[in-house]
């Protein structure tokens, strides 16, 4: 568990890992071919062609940034999850004005680092304890400043940020303590991405009533149901070979995992939409061309990671056959 890079034979030991990597690479190449053909045939306007290439270029950067750390090893997974949490916090702080509360902001940063350090050490007791401890420290951090005005707002913003970008997201990194983490983490990343695609495609194809028009005007009931059905089937099919021989390899449990991934993914997206509508902005950032900010792209993982972790943890656990307390 301490090697910086894993042997390639270990990396591609599970067939699901190979399937997902191959499927994603093929999808990117196929998308590029389609855009090129449509562009040459004149079926795309110049502005739409530019937008599609921009989005594809962003995916060409995002996909390796997500997949390569998973393939490289557990240290890289936990490291990228930590950086992702800090990046999401930065966008959240700028959008909500939380950055003005420097003391609590600093406590949240330390909390994000601490919970990911606990994941890196495979110290489950500390990992779980940090959620209530972190929230408690945030609640008392600014009391000595003797500034009761705005106390509830700044503490609420801080606890919300720590829970989402630290405690919740770090569950994705903790999964890497399991010897068989690669296909599972890749499956979650793959399914979360396709969950959005399924909702968009089915919603545009079938139309119908809006799901939550004031929260997310473009989402439809048909899109949500379509994503639920398709993502559940996809996750169940991929999870079966991953969990073969375990207590979780039963149809009701596999279907339950798929439902959790789809529902939590859509809820994460709607949660961020609620935040953006509340503060009156379209995107949380502009760092990813065609997608907005990092938080706009990875919002679904914030709820999928802890939901899938504890659901599967109940049946099979994570890293139970691996050393605990590796460094400390």
C-alpha positions, -999 to +999 in steps of 0.1 A: +000+000+000+030+023+003+043+022-033+040+055-051+031+039-084+015+005-087+027-021-112+008-020-145-002-056-141-019-047-108-034-016-124-052-035-152-058-067-132-096-063-132-115-064-166-139-037-156-110-013-153-100-021-189-136-019-201-141+016-186-108+031-198-114+017-233-150+029-234-141+064-223-112+067-248-134+053-276-162+078-267-138+108-269-124+096-303-159+089-316-171+124-305-142+141-322-149+122-354-186+131-353-179+168-347-153+168-376-177+151-400-206+174-392-183+204-394-170+194-429-205+187-441-216+221-431-243+209-407-229+229-378-228+266-375-194+281-367-204+291-332-219+256-324-188+239-339-165+260-318-186+253-287-185+215-293-148+215-298-144+236-267-164+211-246-146+182-261-112+198-254-123+202-218-132+166-216-099+156-232-082+173-202-107+163-175-108+126-183-071+119-179-071+141-148-097+118-133-085+084-146-047+086-144-046+092-106-070+062-101-047+041-122-015+054-105-023+043-070-040+051-037-017+080-028-026+097-061-063+092-056-063+107-022-041+135-033-063+145-062-094+142-040-078+166-016-070+191-044-105+188-057-119+196-023-098+227-020-106+238-055-144+234-048-140+253-016-123+281-034-151+285-059-178+282-032-161+308-010-158+333-039-194+327-050-210+329-015-187+355+000-174+330+025-138+340+017-143+371+038-145+349+069-108+342+068-105+324+102-134+300+095-122+295+059-088+285+073-104+261+097-123+245+068-091+241+048-074+224+078-104+202+082-103+191+045-066+183+048-071+164+081-099+142+068-080+133+037-049+126+059-070+102+079-080+085+046-043+084+036-034+067+069-064+043+066-074+054+100-112+048+099-119+058+135-103+092+130-118+096+096-153+091+109-147+112+141-135+142+121-170+150+108-185+159+142-152+172+155-147+194+125-182+209+127-177+216+164-144+234+159-159+255+131-188+264+154-164+277+181-136+291+159-149+327+157-164+330+192-132+345+206-135+373+181-165+386+200-184+393+168-219+377+173-234+396+144-236+371+114-225+342+136-251+318+123-244+326+087-207+322+087-208+291+108-234+275+086-214+284+055-183+269+071-200+236+082-217+232+049-183+236+031-164+213+054-191+186+051-193+187+013-157+193+002-140+176+031-160+149+049-183+138+021-158+140-009-130+123+011-150+091+011-140+087-026-104+089-016-109+065+013-122+038-011-086+037-025-076+018+007-093-012-007-071-035-029-099-037-055-107+000-056-099+008-092-128-007-110-152+006-083-140+042-083-138+043-121-174+029-122-186+056-099-169+083-120-182+068-152-217+063-139-220+098-125-209+114-158-234+092-178-261+099-153-261+136-164-259+125-201-289+102-197-310+129-180-302+154-207-308+130-237-340+114-223-353+148-212-347+164-246-361+134-265-393+129-245-399+164-230-428+167-206-432+186-173-403+203-156-388+186-126-381+217-105-386+247-128-374+273-103-344+253-092-332+239-126-354+251-155-339+226-180-345+194-161-376+173-168-394+146-150-388+123-179-351+130-179-348+123-141-367+090-145-348+080-176-315+087-158-326+067-128-335+036-150-305+037-173-279+045-145-293+018-123-290-008-151-255+004-159-242+004-124-258-030-117-242-045-148-207-031-139-209-038-102-217-075-107-182-085-119-166-061-094-184-075-064-185-111-076-182-135-047-192-110-020-223-104+000-232-075-022-233-095-054-271-100-053-296-084-077-315-064-051-283-050-037-268-042-071-300-024-081-299-006-048-264+007-056-275+019-090-305+037-076-283+054-049-258+065-075-284+080-098-305+096-070-275+110-051-260+123-084-291+141-094-296+154-059-260+168-059-266+186-091-299+201-079-283+211-046-257+231-065-284+246-087-303+257-055-271+274-043-266+292-076-302+303-078-301+315-042-271+338-048-281+347-084-253+333-106-252+309-136-219+291-129-197+287-099-166+295-120-152+297-155-121+275-152-135+247-174-145+260-209-180+249-218-187+235-183-183+265-159-163+258-127-149+227-111-178+226-087-203+228-116-187+196-131-181+176-099-212+185-078-228+150-082-198+133-066-203+153-034-233+131-024-225+100-045-192+094-027-205+090+009-237+074-002-220+046-022-193+042+004-216+036+033-240+015+013-212-009+001-195-006+034-224-022+051-221-053+029-184-056+021-164-028+037-134-011+023-098-023+029-107-047+057-079-070+046-053-041+044-031-026+071-045+002+092-027+031+107+000+031+080+019+062+089+008+074+123 
